[in-house]
Amino acid sequence: MKYHYTLILLLLLASCKSPSELLEKGSYDRAFTEAMKEIKKGKDVKINSEVALKASQKIAHKSLLEFRKKSNSHDVENWIDGQSDLFEVLERIGEANIELDGQLNESYDKLCTEKKSIDYKIVEHYYNEGHDYFDAFDRNGQKIEARNAYYSFKKCDKYEGQTYFPNLALDIDAAYQNGIVYYTSNSINSSQLFLKPLPVDADFGADCNISISHGFVSYTTSESVHNDKKTRNIKTGQETIVDTSGVTTFRPIYEDVEATIVTKTITVEAEVQTNIWSEDLTGNCTVETRNIITTLDDSYDEVSVLGDERALYHIVTKTSGEPAFLRSSLESDLMKKANNAIGL
């Protein structure tokens, strides 16, 4: 027990270190945080401001070393991770810098310079990647290259690429327009980003001719049975007893009766095959010929009672036969599901 008290005391003493002591121990993050807390309370502002300044310099230096490892890699995802890490430190020191009237400008400015550098590096990567894809489209006419360009330009835009490349919006639109796959069909109205019906007044041909048909709806049924046995002791009559003195008495007669509630659950499953036929007219069609099987089921109960219904404590509603319109309703819902499954 004494050991535990000593341990708790040591922990309390450790947690009560001043910002200056934390700085001397090399706990720069804690020193910075605690110093800023004390400054906001108005305690030892001058000393704690110096601690915050020195700690921020150490934090900035460490952050820049870690950041440069990521920014020097060949993987753009590492650059993005480094950018995110740097922004968090920059935001933290920036808020403290405002509190300290610019005393942390040196650390803040170093971080800002690196942040701007990686910002440009990321957007330049996606911008150049987009143009590489678009150049490939110009060479081979493959619309997938234009679509790849579109997504690269959109990533560039996500990371504020418009700041550095004023024509980025035009690049995005050009990549989008050239990436669209046009189709003719009297069966679908696509909602996909890059799959559109051929305009009536188009002066160019379609990339795809698409036809969709549904087969006959077939049905299968299955059933399961649940038996719920009930037993009840009920009065079924009375017995007349005359004693030796001629006095007549009546005694009720009880007997056990049994009944079983039989619930048969019948499941009706509907199935339909959807046939998608696609003719690639230009080598750019993205829709494949395929078949899709879609199923949907519904169920109903048939309830009956076997045995003596007097064993039941409540009235049981008996049902039999398939409900009206079950299959027509099921088929309607099935076709909606089948059309959604087409995914065009």
Contacts in CASP RR format, 6 or more apart in sequence:
PFRMAT RR
TARGET T0000
AUTHOR 0000-0000-0000
METHOD contacts of the structure
MODEL  1
MKYHYTLILLLLLASCKSPSELLEKGSYDRAFTEAMKEIKKGKDVKINSE
VALKASQKIAHKSLLEFRKKSNSHDVENWIDGQSDLFEVLERIGEANIEL
DGQLNESYDKLCTEKKSIDYKIVEHYYNEGHDYFDAFDRNGQKIEARNAY
YSFKKCDKYEGQTYFPNLALDIDAAYQNGIVYYTSNSINSSQLFLKPLPV
DADFGADCNISISHGFVSYTTSESVHNDKKTRNIKTGQETIVDTSGVTTF
RPIYEDVEATIVTKTITVEAEVQTNIWSEDLTGNCTVETRNIITTLDDSY
DEVSVLGDERALYHIVTKTSGEPAFLRSSLESDLMKKANNAIGL
17 25 0 8 1.000
18 34 0 8 1.000
19 31 0 8 1.000
19 32 0 8 1.000
19 34 0 8 1.000
19 35 0 8 1.000
19 38 0 8 1.000
19 47 0 8 1.000
19 48 0 8 1.000
19 51 0 8 1.000
19 52 0 8 1.000
19 55 0 8 1.000
20 31 0 8 1.000
20 47 0 8 1.000
20 51 0 8 1.000
22 28 0 8 1.000
22 30 0 8 1.000
22 31 0 8 1.000
22 34 0 8 1.000
23 31 0 8 1.000
23 35 0 8 1.000
23 51 0 8 1.000
23 54 0 8 1.000
23 55 0 8 1.000
26 58 0 8 1.000
28 55 0 8 1.000
28 58 0 8 1.000
28 59 0 8 1.000
28 62 0 8 1.000
29 55 0 8 1.000
29 59 0 8 1.000
31 51 0 8 1.000
31 55 0 8 1.000
32 51 0 8 1.000
32 52 0 8 1.000
32 55 0 8 1.000
32 56 0 8 1.000
32 59 0 8 1.000
32 96 0 8 1.000
35 48 0 8 1.000
35 49 0 8 1.000
35 51 0 8 1.000
35 52 0 8 1.000
35 55 0 8 1.000
36 48 0 8 1.000
36 52 0 8 1.000
36 96 0 8 1.000
36 99 0 8 1.000
38 44 0 8 1.000
38 45 0 8 1.000
38 48 0 8 1.000
39 45 0 8 1.000
39 48 0 8 1.000
39 49 0 8 1.000
39 52 0 8 1.000
39 99 0 8 1.000
39 100 0 8 1.000
40 99 0 8 1.000
49 100 0 8 1.000
49 103 0 8 1.000
52 96 0 8 1.000
52 100 0 8 1.000
52 103 0 8 1.000
52 104 0 8 1.000
53 100 0 8 1.000
53 103 0 8 1.000
53 104 0 8 1.000
53 107 0 8 1.000
56 93 0 8 1.000
56 96 0 8 1.000
56 104 0 8 1.000
56 107 0 8 1.000
57 106 0 8 1.000
57 107 0 8 1.000
59 89 0 8 1.000
59 93 0 8 1.000
59 107 0 8 1.000
60 89 0 8 1.000
60 93 0 8 1.000
60 107 0 8 1.000
60 108 0 8 1.000
60 110 0 8 1.000
60 111 0 8 1.000
63 85 0 8 1.000
63 86 0 8 1.000
63 89 0 8 1.000
63 111 0 8 1.000
64 110 0 8 1.000
64 111 0 8 1.000
64 114 0 8 1.000
66 82 0 8 1.000
66 85 0 8 1.000
67 82 0 8 1.000
67 85 0 8 1.000
67 86 0 8 1.000
67 114 0 8 1.000
67 118 0 8 1.000
68 114 0 8 1.000
70 78 0 8 1.000
70 79 0 8 1.000
70 81 0 8 1.000
70 82 0 8 1.000
70 85 0 8 1.000
71 78 0 8 1.000
71 79 0 8 1.000
71 82 0 8 1.000
71 114 0 8 1.000
71 117 0 8 1.000
71 118 0 8 1.000
71 121 0 8 1.000
73 79 0 8 1.000
76 122 0 8 1.000
76 125 0 8 1.000
76 126 0 8 1.000
79 118 0 8 1.000
79 121 0 8 1.000
79 122 0 8 1.000
79 125 0 8 1.000
80 122 0 8 1.000
80 159 0 8 1.000
82 118 0 8 1.000
83 115 0 8 1.000
83 118 0 8 1.000
83 119 0 8 1.000
83 122 0 8 1.000
86 111 0 8 1.000
86 114 0 8 1.000
86 115 0 8 1.000
86 118 0 8 1.000
87 115 0 8 1.000
89 111 0 8 1.000
90 108 0 8 1.000
90 111 0 8 1.000
90 112 0 8 1.000
90 115 0 8 1.000
93 104 0 8 1.000
93 107 0 8 1.000
93 108 0 8 1.000
93 111 0 8 1.000
94 104 0 8 1.000
94 108 0 8 1.000
96 104 0 8 1.000
97 103 0 8 1.000
97 104 0 8 1.000
97 105 0 8 1.000
97 107 0 8 1.000
97 108 0 8 1.000
102 108 0 8 1.000
119 159 0 8 1.000
119 160 0 8 1.000
120 164 0 8 1.000
122 159 0 8 1.000
123 156 0 8 1.000
123 159 0 8 1.000
123 160 0 8 1.000
123 161 0 8 1.000
123 163 0 8 1.000
123 164 0 8 1.000
123 165 0 8 1.000
124 164 0 8 1.000
126 152 0 8 1.000
126 153 0 8 1.000
126 155 0 8 1.000
126 156 0 8 1.000
126 159 0 8 1.000
126 161 0 8 1.000
127 152 0 8 1.000
127 153 0 8 1.000
127 156 0 8 1.000
127 161 0 8 1.000
127 164 0 8 1.000
127 165 0 8 1.000
127 168 0 8 1.000
127 171 0 8 1.000
129 152 0 8 1.000
130 148 0 8 1.000
130 149 0 8 1.000
130 152 0 8 1.000
130 153 0 8 1.000
130 156 0 8 1.000
130 171 0 8 1.000
130 175 0 8 1.000
131 149 0 8 1.000
131 171 0 8 1.000
133 145 0 8 1.000
133 146 0 8 1.000
133 148 0 8 1.000
133 149 0 8 1.000
133 152 0 8 1.000
133 175 0 8 1.000
134 145 0 8 1.000
134 146 0 8 1.000
134 149 0 8 1.000
134 171 0 8 1.000
134 174 0 8 1.000
134 175 0 8 1.000
134 178 0 8 1.000
136 142 0 8 1.000
136 145 0 8 1.000
137 143 0 8 1.000
137 145 0 8 1.000
137 146 0 8 1.000
137 149 0 8 1.000
137 178 0 8 1.000
137 179 0 8 1.000
141 284 0 8 1.000
142 283 0 8 1.000
142 284 0 8 1.000
143 178 0 8 1.000
143 179 0 8 1.000
143 180 0 8 1.000
143 181 0 8 1.000
143 194 0 8 1.000
143 207 0 8 1.000
143 284 0 8 1.000
144 179 0 8 1.000
144 284 0 8 1.000
146 175 0 8 1.000
146 176 0 8 1.000
146 178 0 8 1.000
146 179 0 8 1.000
147 175 0 8 1.000
147 179 0 8 1.000
147 194 0 8 1.000
149 171 0 8 1.000
149 175 0 8 1.000
150 172 0 8 1.000
150 175 0 8 1.000
150 176 0 8 1.000
150 179 0 8 1.000
153 168 0 8 1.000
153 171 0 8 1.000
153 172 0 8 1.000
153 175 0 8 1.000
154 172 0 8 1.000
156 165 0 8 1.000
156 168 0 8 1.000
157 168 0 8 1.000
157 169 0 8 1.000
157 172 0 8 1.000
161 168 0 8 1.000
162 168 0 8 1.000
162 169 0 8 1.000
165 171 0 8 1.000
176 194 0 8 1.000
179 194 0 8 1.000
180 194 0 8 1.000
180 195 0 8 1.000
180 196 0 8 1.000
181 194 0 8 1.000
181 195 0 8 1.000
181 196 0 8 1.000
181 207 0 8 1.000
181 208 0 8 1.000
181 284 0 8 1.000
181 285 0 8 1.000
181 286 0 8 1.000
181 287 0 8 1.000
182 196 0 8 1.000
182 197 0 8 1.000
182 198 0 8 1.000
182 199 0 8 1.000
182 202 0 8 1.000
182 204 0 8 1.000
182 205 0 8 1.000
182 206 0 8 1.000
182 207 0 8 1.000
182 208 0 8 1.000
183 190 0 8 1.000
183 195 0 8 1.000
183 196 0 8 1.000
183 197 0 8 1.000
183 198 0 8 1.000
183 206 0 8 1.000
183 207 0 8 1.000
183 208 0 8 1.000
183 209 0 8 1.000
183 210 0 8 1.000
183 285 0 8 1.000
183 287 0 8 1.000
184 197 0 8 1.000
184 198 0 8 1.000
184 206 0 8 1.000
184 208 0 8 1.000
184 209 0 8 1.000
184 210 0 8 1.000
185 197 0 8 1.000
185 208 0 8 1.000
185 209 0 8 1.000
185 210 0 8 1.000
185 211 0 8 1.000
185 212 0 8 1.000
187 210 0 8 1.000
187 211 0 8 1.000
187 212 0 8 1.000
187 213 0 8 1.000
188 210 0 8 1.000
188 212 0 8 1.000
188 342 0 8 1.000
188 344 0 8 1.000
189 197 0 8 1.000
190 196 0 8 1.000
190 197 0 8 1.000
190 344 0 8 1.000
191 344 0 8 1.000
192 343 0 8 1.000
192 344 0 8 1.000
194 286 0 8 1.000
195 286 0 8 1.000
195 287 0 8 1.000
195 344 0 8 1.000
198 205 0 8 1.000
198 206 0 8 1.000
205 281 0 8 1.000
205 282 0 8 1.000
206 281 0 8 1.000
206 282 0 8 1.000
207 280 0 8 1.000
207 281 0 8 1.000
207 282 0 8 1.000
207 283 0 8 1.000
207 284 0 8 1.000
207 285 0 8 1.000
208 278 0 8 1.000
208 279 0 8 1.000
208 280 0 8 1.000
208 281 0 8 1.000
208 285 0 8 1.000
208 286 0 8 1.000
208 287 0 8 1.000
209 278 0 8 1.000
209 279 0 8 1.000
209 281 0 8 1.000
210 276 0 8 1.000
210 277 0 8 1.000
210 278 0 8 1.000
210 279 0 8 1.000
210 287 0 8 1.000
210 344 0 8 1.000
211 276 0 8 1.000
211 277 0 8 1.000
211 278 0 8 1.000
212 274 0 8 1.000
212 275 0 8 1.000
212 276 0 8 1.000
212 277 0 8 1.000
212 342 0 8 1.000
213 274 0 8 1.000
213 275 0 8 1.000
213 277 0 8 1.000
214 272 0 8 1.000
214 273 0 8 1.000
214 274 0 8 1.000
214 275 0 8 1.000
214 335 0 8 1.000
214 338 0 8 1.000
215 272 0 8 1.000
215 273 0 8 1.000
215 274 0 8 1.000
215 275 0 8 1.000
216 272 0 8 1.000
217 270 0 8 1.000
217 271 0 8 1.000
217 272 0 8 1.000
217 331 0 8 1.000
217 334 0 8 1.000
217 335 0 8 1.000
218 270 0 8 1.000
218 271 0 8 1.000
218 272 0 8 1.000
219 268 0 8 1.000
219 269 0 8 1.000
219 270 0 8 1.000
219 271 0 8 1.000
219 327 0 8 1.000
220 268 0 8 1.000
220 269 0 8 1.000
220 271 0 8 1.000
221 266 0 8 1.000
221 267 0 8 1.000
221 268 0 8 1.000
221 269 0 8 1.000
222 266 0 8 1.000
222 267 0 8 1.000
222 269 0 8 1.000
223 264 0 8 1.000
223 265 0 8 1.000
223 266 0 8 1.000
223 267 0 8 1.000
224 264 0 8 1.000
224 265 0 8 1.000
224 267 0 8 1.000
225 262 0 8 1.000
225 263 0 8 1.000
225 264 0 8 1.000
225 265 0 8 1.000
226 262 0 8 1.000
226 263 0 8 1.000
226 264 0 8 1.000
226 265 0 8 1.000
227 260 0 8 1.000
227 261 0 8 1.000
227 262 0 8 1.000
227 263 0 8 1.000
228 260 0 8 1.000
228 261 0 8 1.000
228 262 0 8 1.000
228 263 0 8 1.000
229 258 0 8 1.000
229 259 0 8 1.000
229 260 0 8 1.000
230 258 0 8 1.000
230 259 0 8 1.000
230 260 0 8 1.000
230 261 0 8 1.000
230 311 0 8 1.000
230 312 0 8 1.000
230 313 0 8 1.000
231 256 0 8 1.000
231 257 0 8 1.000
231 258 0 8 1.000
231 311 0 8 1.000
232 256 0 8 1.000
232 257 0 8 1.000
232 310 0 8 1.000
232 311 0 8 1.000
232 312 0 8 1.000
232 313 0 8 1.000
233 254 0 8 1.000
233 255 0 8 1.000
233 256 0 8 1.000
233 257 0 8 1.000
234 254 0 8 1.000
234 255 0 8 1.000
234 257 0 8 1.000
234 310 0 8 1.000
234 311 0 8 1.000
235 252 0 8 1.000
235 253 0 8 1.000
235 254 0 8 1.000
236 253 0 8 1.000
236 254 0 8 1.000
236 255 0 8 1.000
237 252 0 8 1.000
237 253 0 8 1.000
238 250 0 8 1.000
238 251 0 8 1.000
238 252 0 8 1.000
238 253 0 8 1.000
239 250 0 8 1.000
239 251 0 8 1.000
239 252 0 8 1.000
239 253 0 8 1.000
240 248 0 8 1.000
240 249 0 8 1.000
240 250 0 8 1.000
241 248 0 8 1.000
241 249 0 8 1.000
241 250 0 8 1.000
241 251 0 8 1.000
242 248 0 8 1.000
242 249 0 8 1.000
243 249 0 8 1.000
257 308 0 8 1.000
257 310 0 8 1.000
257 311 0 8 1.000
258 307 0 8 1.000
258 308 0 8 1.000
258 311 0 8 1.000
259 305 0 8 1.000
259 306 0 8 1.000
259 307 0 8 1.000
259 308 0 8 1.000
259 309 0 8 1.000
259 310 0 8 1.000
259 311 0 8 1.000
259 312 0 8 1.000
260 305 0 8 1.000
260 306 0 8 1.000
260 307 0 8 1.000
261 303 0 8 1.000
261 304 0 8 1.000
261 305 0 8 1.000
261 312 0 8 1.000
261 316 0 8 1.000
262 303 0 8 1.000
262 304 0 8 1.000
262 305 0 8 1.000
262 306 0 8 1.000
263 301 0 8 1.000
263 302 0 8 1.000
263 303 0 8 1.000
264 301 0 8 1.000
264 302 0 8 1.000
264 303 0 8 1.000
264 304 0 8 1.000
265 299 0 8 1.000
265 300 0 8 1.000
265 301 0 8 1.000
266 299 0 8 1.000
266 300 0 8 1.000
266 301 0 8 1.000
266 302 0 8 1.000
266 322 0 8 1.000
267 297 0 8 1.000
267 298 0 8 1.000
267 299 0 8 1.000
268 297 0 8 1.000
268 298 0 8 1.000
268 299 0 8 1.000
268 300 0 8 1.000
268 322 0 8 1.000
268 326 0 8 1.000
268 327 0 8 1.000
268 330 0 8 1.000
269 295 0 8 1.000
269 296 0 8 1.000
269 297 0 8 1.000
270 295 0 8 1.000
270 296 0 8 1.000
270 297 0 8 1.000
270 327 0 8 1.000
270 330 0 8 1.000
270 331 0 8 1.000
270 334 0 8 1.000
271 293 0 8 1.000
271 294 0 8 1.000
271 295 0 8 1.000
271 334 0 8 1.000
272 293 0 8 1.000
272 294 0 8 1.000
272 334 0 8 1.000
272 335 0 8 1.000
272 338 0 8 1.000
273 291 0 8 1.000
273 292 0 8 1.000
273 293 0 8 1.000
273 294 0 8 1.000
274 291 0 8 1.000
274 292 0 8 1.000
274 293 0 8 1.000
274 294 0 8 1.000
274 338 0 8 1.000
274 339 0 8 1.000
274 341 0 8 1.000
274 342 0 8 1.000
275 291 0 8 1.000
276 287 0 8 1.000
276 288 0 8 1.000
276 289 0 8 1.000
276 290 0 8 1.000
276 291 0 8 1.000
276 292 0 8 1.000
276 342 0 8 1.000
276 344 0 8 1.000
277 289 0 8 1.000
278 285 0 8 1.000
278 287 0 8 1.000
278 288 0 8 1.000
278 289 0 8 1.000
279 285 0 8 1.000
287 344 0 8 1.000
292 338 0 8 1.000
292 341 0 8 1.000
292 342 0 8 1.000
294 334 0 8 1.000
294 337 0 8 1.000
294 338 0 8 1.000
294 341 0 8 1.000
295 334 0 8 1.000
296 330 0 8 1.000
296 333 0 8 1.000
296 334 0 8 1.000
296 337 0 8 1.000
297 330 0 8 1.000
298 326 0 8 1.000
298 329 0 8 1.000
298 330 0 8 1.000
300 319 0 8 1.000
300 321 0 8 1.000
300 322 0 8 1.000
300 323 0 8 1.000
300 326 0 8 1.000
301 319 0 8 1.000
302 319 0 8 1.000
302 320 0 8 1.000
302 321 0 8 1.000
303 316 0 8 1.000
303 317 0 8 1.000
303 318 0 8 1.000
303 319 0 8 1.000
303 320 0 8 1.000
304 318 0 8 1.000
304 320 0 8 1.000
305 312 0 8 1.000
305 316 0 8 1.000
305 318 0 8 1.000
309 316 0 8 1.000
END
